């Protein structure tokens, strides 16, 4: 198989995996709309503004050390890649087996998602973060979003590009990032 064909097959597999993860989250009710609803052990309030549903996943039940957590085996999947400027709420479901978080950081015009450099501790610089979801069954920042739970945050976002990512050690390098455009 040629290198080009191999890359096309690999890209198709990644896209299908992301789409199936979002479909599974939707089918399980993780993104069901309601003013207050229960998702597993969590209840969600009504969220203001444009709502972006986010699914955080990891493959192979977190079997680190066997190659499962490298090469992009973790994902951030969003319901949209574009929203209008203003009030934006992120409704985040951890569909994986590991603790995750979601950080919202402006993306410089000259940079694309996934190109931040991790430090020795496997994390990237969060300086300038506009907010995060890392509070199990609650709003905003905490100690991490537990598997099978949800969290949320509402932010005021001006036009621009943003990177949404998990900044737990090694997760960014494993593929947990996505770009969101706000116009």
LINDASUL-V575773 format. One record per residue. RES is the residue in one small letter. SS is DSSP state (~ for helix, > for strand, _ for the rest). NEAR is the number of other ideal C-beta (glycine too) atoms within 12 Angstrom. Layout:
# LINDASUL-V575773
res-><RES;RES>
ss-><SS;SS>
near-><NEAR;NEAR>
This chain:
# LINDASUL-V575773
res-><x;x;x;x;x;x;x;x;x;x;x;x;x;x;x;x;x;x;x;x;x;x;x;x;x;x;x;x;x;x;x;x;x;x;x;x;x;x;x;x;x;x;x;x;x;x;x;x;x;x;x;x;x;x;x;x;x;x;x;x;x;x;x;x;x;x;x;x;x;x;x;x;x;x;x;x;x;x;x;x;x;x;x;x;x;x;x;x;x;x;x;x;x;x;x;x;x;x;x;x;x;x;x;x;x;x;x;x;x;x;x;x;x;x;x;x;x;x;x;x;x;x;x;x;x;x;x;x;x;x;x;x;x;x;x;x;x;x;x;x;x;x;x;x;x;x;x;x;x;x;x;x;x;x;x;x;x;x;x;x;x;x;x;x;x;x;x;x;x;x;x;x;x;x;x;x;x;x;x;x;x;x;x>
ss-><_;_;~;~;~;~;~;~;~;~;~;~;~;~;~;~;~;~;~;~;~;~;~;~;~;~;~;_;_;_;_;_;_;_;_;_;>;>;>;_;_;>;>;>;_;_;_;_;_;>;>;>;>;>;>;>;>;>;_;~;~;~;_;_;_;_;_;_;_;_;_;_;_;>;>;>;>;>;_;_;_;>;>;_;_;>;>;>;>;>;>;>;>;>;_;_;_;_;_;>;_;>;>;>;>;>;_;_;_;_;_;_;_;_;_;_;_;_;_;_;_;_;_;_;_;_;_;_;>;>;>;>;>;_;>;_;_;_;>;_;_;_;_;>;>;_;_;_;_;>;>;>;>;>;>;>;>;_;_;>;>;>;>;>;>;_;_;_;_;_;_;_;_;_;_;_;>;>;>;>;>;>;_>
near-><9;8;9;10;11;12;13;14;15;17;15;14;18;22;17;16;26;31;20;20;34;31;19;21;33;22;14;18;20;35;33;20;18;16;11;13;20;16;33;23;16;28;19;34;23;16;29;19;22;26;29;39;37;46;44;50;41;35;30;21;15;24;15;21;10;12;13;22;32;20;16;28;30;44;41;47;43;38;32;23;22;21;30;19;20;17;20;38;32;46;42;55;43;45;40;38;22;32;29;47;42;51;43;44;33;28;29;16;10;7;19;15;26;24;17;28;13;24;16;9;14;21;23;31;17;26;13;17;26;29;30;32;46;37;26;29;27;24;28;27;24;23;16;30;46;28;22;26;33;43;43;43;38;28;35;19;32;17;18;24;27;38;37;48;43;46;39;34;24;28;40;38;28;35;29;46;37;40;27;37;26;30;17>
